Amino acid sequence: MLTQKLVTDDLYMENEKFDGTTQYARNKRQQICITEQFAKLYPSHGKFVAMHPGWVDTQAVREAMPDFHKRFEGKLKDEDEGADTIVYLSTIPF
């Protein structure tokens, strides 16, 4: 996310060569921005949060970022470890 500006006119990288790492960073930036907008538009509907589970060894990471996956193989979280923050955020009172 920190490496990319907000892109709203080419969400699927159809107008440039696809790069999984770049697309992932753009999607994270978009996720943060839309979460902020939801919080502004719907303040009485509860809290809106966005989170990153950390780097998790998923099929998507293996396919979209094979070089990254190979470099960090054995150091990535498993799915349960990646889900822990999601579970925590879904159960705490706001």
C-alpha positions in Angstrom: 0.0 0.0 0.0 2.7 2.4 0.9 4.3 2.1 -2.5 1.2 3.0 -4.5 -1.0 6.1 -5.0 -4.7 5.6 -5.2 -5.7 4.4 -8.6 -9.4 4.5 -9.5 -9.5 4.5 -13.3 -7.9 1.1 -14.0 -8.8 -1.2 -11.1 -7.7 -4.3 -12.9 -4.5 -3.1 -14.6 -6.0 -3.6 -18.0 -4.2 -0.6 -19.5 -0.7 -1.7 -18.4 1.3 -4.9 -17.9 -0.1 -6.7 -14.9 2.2 -7.0 -11.9 0.9 -8.9 -8.9 2.9 -7.0 -6.3 1.8 -3.6 -7.7 -1.8 -4.7 -8.0 -1.8 -6.0 -4.4 -0.4 -2.7 -3.1 -3.0 -0.7 -5.1 -5.8 -2.9 -3.8 -4.7 -2.4 -0.2 -4.6 1.4 -0.8 -8.1 1.3 -2.3 -9.3 -0.8 0.7 -8.1 1.8 3.2 -9.6 4.7 1.2 -13.0 3.1 0.8 -13.0 2.2 4.5 -12.4 5.8 5.4 -15.2 6.9 3.1 -17.7 4.4 4.6 -16.8 5.7 8.1 -17.5 9.3 7.0 -20.7 8.4 5.1 -22.2 6.0 7.7 -21.0 7.1 11.2 -24.0 5.7 12.9 -23.6 2.2 11.4 -20.7 1.2 13.7 -17.0 1.1 13.2 -15.4 0.5 9.8 -11.9 -1.1 9.9 -9.4 -2.3 7.4 -6.6 -4.6 8.4 -3.7 -6.5 6.9 -3.3 -10.0 8.2 0.5 -9.9 7.6 2.0 -12.0 4.9 0.1 -15.3 4.6 1.0 -18.3 2.5 -2.1 -18.4 0.3 -2.7 -19.6 -3.3 -3.1 -16.0 -4.3 0.3 -15.0 -3.0 1.9 -18.0 -4.6 0.3 -17.2 -8.0 0.4 -13.4 -8.1 3.8 -12.9 -6.5 5.8 -16.0 -7.1 9.2 -14.3 -6.6 8.0 -12.9 -3.3 6.6 -16.2 -2.2 9.9 -18.0 -3.1 12.0 -15.5 -1.2 9.9 -15.7 2.0 8.8 -19.4 1.8 8.8 -20.9 5.3 8.5 -17.4 6.9 4.9 -16.6 5.9 2.0 -17.1 8.2 -0.4 -20.0 7.7 -4.2 -19.3 7.2 -5.0 -19.6 10.9 -2.4 -17.2 11.8 -3.6 -14.8 9.1 -7.2 -15.0 10.3 -6.5 -14.2 13.9 -6.7 -10.4 13.5 -10.0 -10.7 11.5 -11.5 -12.9 14.2 -10.3 -10.4 16.9 -11.8 -7.4 15.1 -15.1 -9.2 14.5 -15.5 -10.0 18.2 -14.4 -6.9 20.2 -16.9 -4.3 21.1 -16.5 -0.8 19.6 
